[in-house]
Amino acid sequence: MKVQARRIIAGALIAAAPLMSFAAGLPAPFEGSSTLQAEGVVTSVDMAKHSVTVRDARGSQASFNVTDSRDLTQIKQGGKVHVRMVRNAVISVTRGAGQGAATPVVQSNTAGNVTAEIQTVDHASGILALKGPNDAVFHIKGREPATLANVTPGMQVSVAFAPQASVAVVPAQ
């Protein structure tokens, strides 16, 4: 059921993706996912809401709604944990390398969309390194590496993240 819901969300995002890329001869939108992994110390656990708040080594704190709650009973306040968050996305090329302004357009908004510049493309693995807001580099793994055949560094992309993320929090080893 979760897989079917993800496909429906991905399909809706693809349908809503800008059609400008087709008119400009740019690569078609493609599906991918972003994975965040981090270590931290638990500051609070809400078993009823399946929520865990974690502080990282730099002192930043974030709360996660845990979707994979198999290990939640093992999570205790003050304990060290490993967080793994996977979020699906649809990536649309909005401008080819060398097209338009010399300065990359980099922005984000509250709808979960990010505009970024492709830094590197590993065509074999399907992994893109993207330079996003505040010059932060993040990675997206294309679901099918073959869809990245015409994607090159320097292209501008819009990344539409799915509204839900899959989150697992487990005790650190």
Disulfide bonds with the S-S distance in Angstrom:
none
